[in-house]
Amino acid sequence: MPAAELPAPAQAMVDAINAADTEAFVAAFAPDGFVDDWGTVKSGPEGIRSWAESDAIGAGARMTVLSAETAGDTTSIRFGWRSNVFNGESTGVFVVRGDRLASFTIPPNH
């Protein structure tokens, strides 16, 4: 894959953030999927929705993928983030299961 090409479910999540579309954000994840943001895990549709509302879409976030590397079902990215909560660059990891995300993790050591 080229540097910033993402698997379709990961791109759907990024697009949902940038379009401020909470329902599309939640729909990008498997029903048992989760977001792990620095060790705070929000799982299932309601947990994912709450993270989107507090840390992403509800915070006016815009996400720019700077680089991406995929091995199997795992894609590691470096991304730029602008929001009312955090501005800067971070590392993230998507795990894809079928046509949805199993997880999106932002490790604390970014």
C-alpha positions in Angstrom: 0.0 0.0 0.0 1.2 3.6 -0.6 2.2 5.5 2.5 -1.2 6.8 3.6 -3.5 4.3 2.0 -5.8 2.7 4.7 -7.9 -0.4 4.7 -11.6 0.6 3.9 -12.9 0.3 7.5 -10.0 2.5 8.8 -10.6 5.1 6.1 -14.3 5.0 6.9 -13.5 6.0 10.6 -11.2 8.8 9.5 -13.8 10.1 7.0 -16.5 9.9 9.7 -14.4 12.0 12.1 -13.6 14.6 9.4 -17.3 14.8 8.4 -18.5 15.0 12.0 -20.7 12.0 11.4 -21.0 10.1 14.7 -23.3 7.4 13.3 -20.8 6.6 10.5 -18.0 6.6 13.1 -19.8 4.0 15.2 -20.8 2.0 12.1 -17.1 1.6 11.1 -16.6 -0.7 14.1 -17.7 -4.3 14.7 -20.4 -4.6 17.3 -17.8 -5.8 19.9 -15.2 -3.3 18.7 -13.4 -0.8 20.9 -11.4 2.4 21.1 -8.4 2.4 23.4 -7.1 5.9 24.0 -4.1 5.9 26.3 -5.4 2.8 28.2 -9.0 4.1 28.5 -11.1 1.6 26.7 -14.5 2.4 25.3 -16.2 -0.7 23.9 -19.3 -1.6 22.0 -21.5 0.9 20.1 -22.3 3.0 23.1 -18.7 3.2 24.3 -17.4 4.0 20.9 -20.2 6.7 20.6 -19.2 8.2 23.9 -15.5 8.4 22.9 -16.5 10.1 19.6 -18.6 12.6 21.4 -16.1 13.4 24.1 -12.7 13.1 22.3 -13.3 13.3 18.6 -16.4 14.5 16.8 -17.8 16.3 19.8 -14.5 18.0 20.2 -14.4 19.3 16.6 -11.6 16.9 15.6 -10.0 16.8 12.3 -7.7 13.8 11.6 -5.0 13.7 8.9 -3.2 10.4 8.3 0.5 11.2 7.7 1.8 7.6 7.1 0.4 4.1 7.3 1.9 0.6 7.3 -0.2 -2.5 7.1 0.7 -6.0 8.0 -2.1 -8.6 7.9 -5.1 -7.2 9.8 -3.1 -4.5 11.6 -2.4 -1.0 10.3 -0.1 1.3 12.2 -0.4 5.0 11.4 1.1 8.4 12.3 -1.6 11.1 12.3 -2.2 14.7 12.8 -5.1 15.7 15.1 -6.7 19.1 15.7 -9.5 19.4 18.2 -10.7 21.3 21.3 -9.1 18.5 23.4 -5.7 17.8 21.7 -3.6 19.2 18.9 -0.5 17.5 17.5 0.7 14.2 16.1 0.0 10.7 17.5 0.5 7.1 16.7 -2.5 4.9 16.2 -3.2 1.2 15.5 -6.2 -0.1 13.6 -7.2 -3.8 13.7 -9.6 -4.8 10.9 -12.0 -7.7 11.1 -13.8 -8.4 7.9 -15.4 -5.1 6.7 -15.3 -3.3 10.1 -12.8 -2.3 12.7 -12.1 -4.6 15.6 -10.3 -1.7 17.4 -8.5 1.6 17.2 -5.8 2.1 19.7 -3.8 5.3 20.6 -0.9 4.0 22.7 0.3 6.2 25.5 3.9 6.1 24.3 3.3 8.1 21.1 
